[in-house]
Amino acid sequence: MDRLFHVVEAQQFDRSLLADIFSVTKEMEEVVSRYGSNILNRRIMATLFYEPSTRTRLSFESAMHRLGGEVMTTESAQEFSSAAKGETLEDTIRIVEGYADVIVLRHFQSGAARRAADVASVPILNAGDGPGQHPTQALLDVYTIQKEIGRLDGISVAMVGDLANGRTVRSLAYLLAKYDDVTLYFVAPDVVRMKEDIKDYLRRHRVRFQEEKDLLDVSRKVDVIYQTRIQRERFGDRIEDYEQARGRYVVDMQVMEALSEQARVMHPLPRVDEIAPEVDPDPRAAYFRQAHNGLYIRMALLRMVLEA
Ligand code: CP
């Protein structure tokens, strides 16, 4: 098995390593059903979060606890760490690597995880870097598609919502590009269309993609609708753009009627109003199961980067 160290961006994985990660992830599901393990006994994970989080931070922390390790955490790190006194990210990493065996970093700047990895002697796990990437989310998304639909080659996915600011869709596009015969549909308000760097990457790797406007029409032909939140926090004072984008595409019962019985609705969460609550009881609504898979993926990553 390839040695895994930093997890910075979704492009870094190849299919063989992805298969290894998903195999360990399946084992981790069994470990949780047996009430955990002590394989990371005496190992320490630091979580440095400069942006808010529920799922990513708590699932990483739960993952470390369930493997018998220890956790140190700073949330609101911009305010409650020495970043508030002007310490650089690089200096913070050089300090924390002396206290912990692995660092999980969420930061508000695109490229922050790469900067941290460039100076770190312990593994850096990118837990989201501004509008850049969220590779561990993409891993759990792809694992969820495999588990729910049963395949990745030949999959068709509609990415919907805030595709310009959404780090989850960016990482997911990079990761799905590793598989064969994939089709992506980008359904986004004009002000938050998918950026050119991702489209260029897909062209270079011969991945089919189309930009579409009609969510109902797209819903009839996809295996997965991957809905995302319009990210108010990334618009700054562009309130009009935000209002234009918000509520434009909602997954509601009409969309569910158009979707095939085998298809799934996914969302990285949190949601605001872009999936109607009436959709939740539908067995094709996979977003809460998807979030639970984050625990198993993060247990697998911690085990793989920390194994002797
Ligand atoms: N999906 C995700 O990154 O959620 P959090 O912001 O709650 O971590």
Residues whose N, C-alpha, C, O or C-beta is under 5 A from the ligand:
A	BS01	CP	P52 S53 T54 R55 T56 R57 P268 L269 P270
